[in-house]
């Protein structure tokens, strides 16, 4: 596939987002998060999303320039109002507040109310880990998941991310997982590129397994990971990220189509010296023992390897997707990608 450098993609995404009506600082942060997903081999949360964002903002379903504000701070907690915009800016603000409060109280929780899609949950948890904190981030999403045999979406895939710092020179240990077998973004990318999807990812309109990306998107049905366990976890995350923050939950949740804000996020920060004095040593002792027994891949390792490779070689963007992105940029009156050379 043609490859594009990080700086090129960030500049492109930033100017497209500004052309949608985002303030420059919001556009820059959002672009940085989108490209970070592409760099880590998670293109379903990458610049592909610009196409969807442009449509939802143009339809008035998501606000391009919302008023993001802190509604309250009380003890070791805070609540941020996303104002019906996308979730990148308010969730990073929630992480900043949670880190500040955790430094004082040892732990903190910050909710984000009335938000929308915020990309990779792991980016926020990792941001806390890089500040020396353990981070937990939850979000709910629109119903898109059902067990086999049910043709109606019941719950969102409701991602969970947990990150902890490691001693230098190691990057933080990061878990980032949705409660579905895969993310909808991967199916959307497969559909955009005309590819089938692997068995077990999704269901059709009658609740039957399918490998047809277009049928999966039409049905809006992802298969839960671990069967009933994935559904149960999704339910509890809906309660904590949605109901607890005062955001829409269950059938009312919508990460892309509710002008007043359709989902919520929850950020938890823990100081690693809260209970023990040797957290770093304990983590390395645990991981070293696992490695000695043959465990080769830790959570986040595939993303780190992708990032190292794509930072050197550029991010692969298919010719078909690049053409769609160029058409979007031209429609919005801004410059397309610089070139499509390998």
C-alpha positions, 0 to 999 in steps of 0.5 A, a space after each residue: 500500500 502507499 505509505 504516508 508519514 506521521 507529520 503529513 497525516 497529522 497536518 492533513 487530518 488537522 486541516 480537514 477537522 478545521 474545515 469541518 469547523 473545529 477550533 485549531 487546538 481541538 483539531 490538532 489534538 484530535 488529529 494527533 489521536 487519530 494518527 496515533 491509532 494509525 501508527 499503532 496498527 489500529 486504523 479503525 480509529 485512525 484517519 478513516 474516521 474523518 469521513 464519518 466525522 464530517 458526515 455527523 458534523 454536517 448533519 448537526 448530530 455532533 458539535 464541531 465547536 462545543 463548550 467543554 467545561 468542568 461542571 464540578 470538582 469535589 474532593 478526589 472527583 470531577 465531572 467534565 461536560 463535553 458539550 455534545 462534541 467528540 470526546 478527545 478534548 474533554 477526555 484529555 482534560 479529564 485525564 489532566 484533572 484526574 492526574 492533578 487530584 491523584 497527586 493530592 489524594 492518591 487516587 481520583 476519578 473524573 467523569 465525562 458527560 454528554 460526549 461522543 466517540 473518543 478513539 482509542 481508550 488506551 491513549 488516555 490510560 497511557 497518558 496517565 501511565 506516562 505521568 507515573 500513574 495507573 490509569 483506567 478508562 471506560 466508555 460506553 457506546 451505541 448498542 451494536 453487540 448481541 449474542 448469536 441468534 439475536 438480530 437486535 443490538 443489545 449493548 455497545 462494545 464498551 471499551 476498557 483500557 488499563 495502563 501502568 507505568 514501567 521502569 525505564 526504558 520500558 514503555 507503559 503496559 497497556 491493555 485496550 480492549 472492546 467487549 466485542 470480538 473486534 472493533 466496528 472500525 475494522 469492519 468499516 475499514 474492510 468494507 471501505 477496502 472491499 474485503 471480507 472479515 474473519 469468521 466470528 467478528 460479526 452477525 447478519 440481520 438475522 443474528 447469524 455469523 457472517 464474513 461479509 463486511 457490508 452485511 455486518 455494517 448493515 446489521 450493526 451487530 458485533 459478536 461479544 468476546 467470550 460470549 455472555 462474559 463479554 455482554 456482562 462486562 459491557 453492561 457494567 461499563 454502560 452503568 459506570 461510564 454512562 449512567 454514573 456520569 449522567 450520560 445516555 446509556 443502553 438503547 439511548 447511547 450514541 457515539 456519533 449521532 446525538 447533538 446534546 451528547 450521546 455517551 460518557 467516559 470514566 477516567 480513574 487515576 491511581 498513584 502507584 505508591 498508594 499502597 506499596 513502595 516498590 511498584 516498579 520492581 514488583 511489575 518487573 518481577 511479575 513480567 520477568 517471571 511470566 517471560 521465564 515461563 514462555 510468555 512472549 507478548 504482553 498487552 500493547 506489544 503488537 501496537 508498539 511494534 507497529 508504531 516502531 515500524 510505521 514511524 520508520 516506513 510510514 503508515 499504509 493507506 490503501 489507494 481506495 481510502 486515500 481517494 475517499 479522503 482526498 475527495 473529502 478534503 476537496 469537498 471541504 475546500 482544503 488540500 488533499 494528501 500530499 501524494 500517494 507514492 510508496 
